[in-house]
Amino acid sequence: MVSSSHEALHRIFQEDTGAIVRALRQLLGVPFPDANKTFVVSPDLTEIAPVERRVDTLLQVETKGDGTYLFAIESQSRRDPKKPAAWAYERSGET
């Protein structure tokens, strides 16, 4: 459900696209490579199959030597153990 706090949680990354790399390094301790370019891409993940999928924010990070990464950012106000399963799905025609 969309609320002001929900919007604020993911807008942080839209307004400061470099925050994702800092968060990975400083908050999560992930040794992420330096970024050349980071930008917001369309959060519409809808496929040809009649299932609409959207994320709050989708960032693309191009690094200096380790390739390109996509981050799907979903703001959550509380832990939801069912959330990972809600996003797992099989693409049409693939196994």
N, C-alpha and C positions, 0 to 999 in steps of 0.2 A: 504494500500500500504506500502510495506517495504521500510524504509529509515534508514539512520544512526541514526537519532534522535529517530525513532520508536524503533530500536533495543536497543539503550542505555536506554530508559525508562524502559523496562522490564528486561534487563540484570542486572540492579541494584539488583533485587530480586534474580536472579539466582546466582550472585557472592556472595551476602551477604544474605543468606536465613533468618537470624534473623531480617532483616530490615522490614519484613512484620509485626511482632509483635510490633516493635518500632513505625512504621508508624501508626498502629491502635491506639496505646496508645497515642502517642505524637501529631500526626497531626489530628487524627479524634476523640480523646477523648473516644475511645472504651475501656472499662475495660476488656482487654483480659488476660486470665490466663497465668502463666509462662509456657514456652515450654520445654519439655524434649528433643525433636528432631524435626528438620525442614529440609526438603529436597525437591529437585526438582523431580517431577514425569513426565511421558510422557505427552506432551501437545496434543497428538492426541486423539480427542474425537469422532472419527468416529464410527458409529454403523453399524449393519448389513444392515440397509436401505442405499440406495445409496446416502447418504448425508455426505459429509466430513465436520467435525467440528474440528477446532484447536484453541487453545488459545496461547497467546504469552508465558506465563509461567504458570505452574501449580505447586503449592507448597502444600505439606502435612505437617501440624504442629501437632505433638503429644504433648499434654499438660500433666502436672503432675497429674491432677486429674479431668479434665473436658472433657476428650475425645479427639478425633482426628478431625481436621478441614482440608478442602481442599479450597484453594484460587485460583481462576482463575483470572490471572492478564492480563489485556489488556491495552496496552499503547495507549493513545489518545493525539493528539497534540491540539485538540480543543473540545469543548462540541458538542455532537451530540445527540439531543433528540430522534432520532430514534434508537440509539444503543441498549438500553434495549430490545426493541421489536425484534431487529434482532437476539438476542440470545435466546429469548423465543421460545420453540417449544415443541410439544407433541411427546413423544417417541412412536415408533411403537407398537401397541397392548395395549397401556395404555390410560387411560382417565384422 
